[in-house]
Amino acid sequence: MKDGCWDYFDMNITNCGDYYVYYLRPPNYCSVAYCAGYKKPCPYGKEGEPPNCFDLPQEFSSDNLGNPEISINGDPEGVVEVTLRCKVNILNGIDKWNNVTYRIEWFVEGKSLKSDPICGGLPVGGTHAESCPKDGELVSKLPGTKYKIGQWISCNASAKFTTSPSNVWSSPKTVREPFFAGIQFYPRTTTLELKECDLSFNTITVTPTVPARKSKMTGHFPMITFWLPPEIQLVNKAKCEIELKGTTTIKLQIKATCPKNGITPGLKAIVPHISTLHSNFWSPPQNPISLPTIWVTVFKKPGHLTDLRNGHRSSLFCIGHWRMV
């Protein structure tokens, strides 16, 4: 071999002005190829130009990644904002390899929030000195300052091999369902049947999906109050305003009232509202948090509506009850 080529042939070249036309004679024997240039080419199975030779492009399979899971991350005491954690398991022993880089992306209702590279920072075509990551899982954290209460949040994970600049990111592996960072009310719809001021009641549960913590600024937990239509009241009037603590579920019981002017059947709205100035996380001043409305369908059966306790109509409810501190 001389200068990287096995043999040399004379050939004809025509200058056509903007380009050249080359006439390449057929080789004298099989299994040979022409070499262009004067340097030794990249080894077989590699691409590029010496000395920058890389592996051929290879696609990373997303089957080697588990579905991401979103959970609550432990925050230091006194921190109101809640950090979320996205964890992805690496499957099939790929975590023992040293030629893969990963990426976790966060989204809020379809809009990209943050992208975290993991096992990156390598030169083009480089590999890690040892396997990465060491614990077989990928973790990314989303600070509470990056999202708002009441938003749906998701994350996905993708990967690619580091051995070629032509490699592209794999198809992302996504969470099975997005995480709702806020307050869940269940059920969101229910039915009340009014008959002779019946004392029966329906139960609504209120559950924070992210921990509600005490504010350093006010010394209080987040508080919720409710606007109720005249036809509906809370069984326990003390719960017209409730305090949220951690992710503890609170039960509210609602019943029909006996307004003096009678009831108006139909679809009624119970509107919850964060009633105290707590923190920028739970009560941002410029973009108030909108909590989901609870819808109640009220039916009226024939009969005289009276208060069973004293024979008089009653109109006790938390209508228009707002409290700002």
C-alpha positions as CSV (number, residue, x, y, z in Angstrom):
1,M,0.0,0.0,0.0
2,K,1.3,3.5,-0.9
3,D,-0.2,6.6,0.6
4,G,-3.3,4.7,1.6
5,C,-4.1,3.2,-1.8
6,W,-3.3,-0.1,-3.4
7,D,-2.8,1.0,-6.9
8,Y,-2.9,4.0,-9.3
9,F,-4.5,4.5,-12.7
10,D,-4.3,7.4,-15.2
11,M,-7.6,9.1,-15.9
12,N,-9.0,11.9,-18.0
13,I,-10.3,15.1,-16.6
14,T,-12.3,17.7,-18.5
15,N,-12.7,21.3,-17.2
16,C,-16.2,22.4,-17.8
17,G,-15.9,25.8,-16.2
18,D,-18.0,25.6,-13.1
19,Y,-17.2,21.9,-12.6
20,Y,-15.0,19.0,-13.7
21,V,-15.9,15.7,-15.4
22,Y,-13.8,12.7,-14.5
23,Y,-13.4,9.6,-16.6
24,L,-12.5,6.7,-14.4
25,R,-11.2,3.6,-16.1
26,P,-12.7,0.3,-15.0
27,P,-10.3,-1.4,-12.5
28,N,-8.2,-4.3,-13.7
29,Y,-9.6,-6.7,-11.0
30,C,-12.6,-7.1,-8.7
31,S,-13.1,-5.9,-5.1
32,V,-11.3,-2.7,-5.5
33,A,-12.3,1.0,-5.3
34,Y,-10.9,4.3,-6.2
35,C,-9.5,6.6,-3.5
36,A,-10.0,10.3,-3.8
37,G,-7.4,12.5,-2.1
38,Y,-4.0,11.7,-0.7
39,K,-4.7,10.7,3.0
40,K,-5.5,7.3,4.5
41,P,-9.3,6.9,4.7
42,C,-11.2,6.0,7.9
43,P,-11.2,2.3,8.8
44,Y,-13.9,0.0,7.6
45,G,-17.1,0.6,9.6
46,K,-16.2,4.2,10.4
47,E,-17.2,7.5,8.7
48,G,-15.7,10.9,8.5
49,E,-12.3,12.2,7.6
50,P,-9.1,11.3,9.3
51,P,-8.3,11.9,12.1
52,N,-12.0,12.5,12.9
53,C,-13.4,9.0,12.3
54,F,-16.7,8.0,14.0
55,D,-18.9,5.0,14.3
56,L,-21.7,4.8,11.8
57,P,-25.0,6.4,13.0
58,Q,-27.1,4.1,15.3
59,E,-30.5,4.7,16.7
60,F,-31.1,4.2,20.4
61,S,-34.3,2.3,21.2
62,S,-36.7,3.9,23.6
63,D,-37.6,0.3,24.8
64,N,-34.5,0.6,26.9
65,L,-36.1,3.3,29.0
66,G,-39.0,2.9,31.5
67,N,-42.0,5.2,31.7
68,P,-41.1,8.4,33.6
69,E,-42.8,8.8,37.0
70,I,-43.5,12.2,38.7
71,S,-43.5,12.4,42.5
72,I,-43.0,15.0,45.2
73,N,-39.4,15.8,46.1
74,G,-38.4,16.4,49.7
75,D,-37.8,20.1,50.2
76,P,-35.9,21.8,53.1
77,E,-38.1,22.8,56.0
78,G,-39.8,26.2,55.6
79,V,-39.9,26.0,51.8
80,V,-43.4,26.7,50.5
81,E,-42.8,25.9,46.8
82,V,-43.0,22.2,46.1
83,T,-40.3,20.6,43.9
84,L,-41.4,17.8,41.6
85,R,-39.2,14.8,40.7
86,C,-39.2,12.9,37.4
87,K,-37.6,9.4,37.6
88,V,-36.8,7.1,34.7
89,N,-35.5,3.6,35.1
90,I,-32.8,2.4,32.6
91,L,-33.6,-1.1,31.3
92,N,-31.9,-4.1,29.7
93,G,-28.5,-3.3,31.3
94,I,-27.9,-0.2,29.3
95,D,-26.9,1.7,32.5
96,K,-23.6,-0.4,32.3
97,W,-22.7,1.2,29.0
98,N,-20.5,4.3,28.7
99,N,-21.5,5.5,25.3
100,V,-25.0,6.9,25.9
101,T,-26.2,10.4,26.9
102,Y,-29.7,11.1,28.2
103,R,-32.2,14.0,28.4
104,I,-35.3,14.6,30.5
105,E,-37.7,17.3,29.4
106,W,-40.5,18.9,31.5
107,F,-43.7,20.2,30.0
108,V,-46.7,22.2,31.5
109,E,-49.8,21.6,29.4
110,G,-47.8,21.0,26.3
111,K,-45.3,23.9,26.7
112,S,-41.7,23.1,27.3
113,L,-40.5,24.2,30.8
114,K,-37.0,22.7,31.2
115,S,-34.6,20.3,29.6
116,D,-32.0,18.4,31.7
117,P,-29.0,16.7,30.0
118,I,-27.7,13.6,31.9
119,C,-24.4,12.0,31.2
120,G,-23.6,14.6,28.6
121,G,-20.7,17.1,28.1
122,L,-18.6,14.7,26.0
123,P,-16.6,15.8,23.0
124,V,-18.0,14.7,19.6
125,G,-17.7,10.9,19.4
126,G,-16.4,10.6,22.9
127,T,-17.3,8.1,25.6
128,H,-17.4,8.2,29.4
129,A,-14.5,6.8,31.4
130,E,-17.0,4.5,33.2
131,S,-20.7,3.6,33.0
132,C,-23.2,6.4,33.4
133,P,-25.4,6.8,35.3
134,K,-24.2,4.6,38.1
135,D,-27.4,3.9,39.9
136,G,-29.5,2.7,36.9
137,E,-32.0,5.6,36.9
138,L,-32.4,9.1,35.6
139,V,-33.6,11.9,37.9
140,S,-34.6,15.4,37.1
141,K,-36.1,18.0,39.5
142,L,-38.6,20.8,38.6
143,P,-38.6,23.7,41.2
144,G,-41.9,25.0,42.4
145,T,-41.0,28.4,40.9
146,K,-41.3,26.9,37.4
147,Y,-45.0,26.0,37.5
148,K,-48.3,27.2,38.9
149,I,-50.9,25.6,41.1
150,G,-53.7,24.1,38.9
151,Q,-51.4,23.1,36.0
152,W,-51.0,19.7,34.4
153,I,-47.3,18.7,34.3
154,S,-45.5,15.9,32.4
155,C,-42.0,14.8,31.6
156,N,-40.4,12.6,29.1
157,A,-37.0,10.9,28.5
158,S,-34.9,10.3,25.5
159,A,-31.3,9.1,24.7
160,K,-28.8,8.8,22.0
161,F,-25.4,7.2,21.5
162,T,-22.3,9.4,21.8
163,T,-20.2,7.7,19.3
164,S,-21.3,9.6,16.2
165,P,-22.2,13.3,15.6
166,S,-24.9,12.0,13.2
167,N,-26.8,10.2,16.0
168,V,-30.2,11.7,16.9
169,W,-32.4,11.5,20.0
170,S,-34.6,8.5,20.4
171,S,-38.4,8.7,20.4
172,P,-39.3,10.1,23.9
173,K,-40.7,7.9,26.6
174,T,-43.5,9.8,28.3
175,V,-45.4,9.6,31.6
176,R,-48.5,7.4,31.4
177,E,-50.6,10.3,32.5
178,P,-49.7,13.9,33.4
179,F,-49.4,15.0,37.1
180,F,-52.0,17.6,38.3
181,A,-50.3,20.0,40.7
182,G,-53.1,21.6,42.6
183,I,-56.3,20.8,44.5
184,Q,-58.6,18.0,43.5
185,F,-62.3,18.1,44.3
186,Y,-64.3,14.9,44.1
187,P,-66.8,14.5,42.8
188,R,-66.8,17.5,40.4
189,T,-70.5,16.9,39.7
190,T,-73.2,15.6,42.1
191,T,-77.0,15.6,42.5
192,L,-79.2,16.9,45.3
193,E,-82.9,16.1,45.6
194,L,-84.9,18.6,47.7
195,K,-87.9,17.2,49.5
196,E,-89.3,18.6,52.8
197,C,-85.9,20.0,53.7
198,D,-84.4,16.6,53.8
199,L,-81.5,16.3,56.2
200,S,-79.6,13.8,54.0
201,F,-76.3,15.1,52.6
202,N,-73.7,14.5,49.9
203,T,-69.9,14.4,50.6
204,I,-67.3,16.3,48.6
205,T,-63.6,15.6,49.2
206,V,-60.8,18.2,48.9
207,T,-57.3,16.9,48.4
208,P,-54.1,18.8,47.6
209,T,-51.9,16.9,45.2
210,V,-48.8,18.9,46.3
211,P,-48.1,19.5,50.0
212,A,-49.7,22.7,51.4
213,R,-47.1,24.2,53.8
214,K,-47.1,27.0,56.3
215,S,-46.0,30.3,55.0
216,K,-43.0,32.0,56.7
217,M,-44.5,35.4,55.6
218,T,-48.0,34.9,57.2
219,G,-47.5,32.0,59.6
220,H,-50.6,30.3,58.1
221,F,-51.5,27.4,55.9
222,P,-53.4,28.0,52.6
223,M,-57.1,28.6,53.3
224,I,-60.1,27.9,51.0
225,T,-63.5,29.4,51.2
226,F,-66.6,28.7,49.1
227,W,-69.4,30.6,47.4
228,L,-72.6,28.6,47.5
229,P,-76.0,29.2,45.8
230,P,-79.0,29.8,48.1
231,E,-80.3,26.2,47.5
232,I,-77.2,24.6,49.0
233,Q,-75.4,24.8,52.4
234,L,-72.6,23.2,54.2
235,V,-73.7,20.8,57.0
236,N,-70.8,22.1,59.1
237,K,-70.9,25.9,58.8
238,A,-67.4,26.1,60.4
239,K,-66.0,24.6,57.2
240,C,-67.1,27.6,55.1
241,E,-63.4,28.2,55.3
242,I,-61.0,25.3,55.5
243,E,-57.3,25.0,56.1
244,L,-55.1,22.9,53.8
245,K,-52.3,20.9,55.5
246,G,-49.9,18.7,53.5
247,T,-51.8,16.4,51.2
248,T,-54.5,15.6,53.8
249,T,-58.0,15.0,52.4
250,I,-60.8,17.1,53.8
251,K,-64.4,16.1,53.6
252,L,-67.2,18.6,53.1
253,Q,-70.9,17.7,53.5
254,I,-73.5,19.6,51.6
255,K,-77.3,19.6,51.9
256,A,-80.3,21.3,50.6
257,T,-81.5,24.6,52.2
258,C,-85.1,25.9,52.7
259,P,-85.0,29.4,51.3
260,K,-88.0,31.6,52.1
261,N,-88.8,32.1,48.5
262,G,-88.5,28.5,47.5
263,I,-85.8,26.8,45.5
264,T,-84.9,27.1,41.8
265,P,-84.1,23.7,40.4
266,G,-81.3,23.3,38.0
267,L,-77.5,23.2,37.7
268,K,-75.8,25.1,40.5
269,A,-72.2,26.1,41.0
270,I,-70.1,25.9,44.2
271,V,-67.1,28.1,43.6
272,P,-64.0,27.5,45.8
273,H,-61.4,30.3,46.2
274,I,-58.1,30.6,48.0
275,S,-59.1,33.2,50.6
276,T,-55.8,34.3,52.2
277,L,-52.6,35.9,51.0
278,H,-50.3,33.0,51.6
279,S,-47.3,33.0,49.2
280,N,-46.5,33.5,45.6
281,F,-46.8,29.8,45.2
282,W,-50.4,29.5,46.5
283,S,-51.7,33.0,45.9
284,P,-49.7,34.8,43.3
285,P,-50.7,38.5,43.3
286,Q,-50.7,39.0,39.5
287,N,-52.1,35.7,38.3
288,P,-54.6,34.4,40.9
289,I,-55.1,30.7,41.0
290,S,-58.4,29.5,39.6
291,L,-59.8,26.4,41.4
292,P,-62.2,24.0,39.7
293,T,-65.9,24.7,40.1
294,I,-68.1,22.0,41.7
295,W,-71.4,21.5,39.9
296,V,-74.5,20.4,41.7
297,T,-77.8,19.5,40.0
298,V,-80.7,20.4,42.2
299,F,-84.1,18.6,41.8
300,K,-87.3,19.6,43.5
301,K,-90.0,17.0,44.3
302,P,-93.6,18.0,45.1
303,G,-94.1,19.0,48.7
304,H,-93.8,21.9,51.1
305,L,-90.2,22.8,52.0
306,T,-89.8,23.5,55.7
307,D,-87.1,23.3,58.3
308,L,-87.6,20.1,60.3
309,R,-86.1,21.7,63.4
310,N,-88.5,24.6,64.0
311,G,-91.1,24.6,61.3
312,H,-89.6,27.6,59.5
313,R,-87.8,28.0,56.3
314,S,-84.0,28.3,56.7
315,S,-81.4,30.1,54.6
316,L,-78.1,29.3,56.2
317,F,-75.3,29.1,53.7
318,C,-71.8,30.5,53.0
319,I,-72.9,32.8,50.2
320,G,-70.4,35.5,49.3
321,H,-68.1,34.4,52.1
322,W,-64.7,35.9,51.2
323,R,-61.8,36.6,53.6
324,M,-58.6,38.3,52.7
325,V,-55.8,38.8,55.2
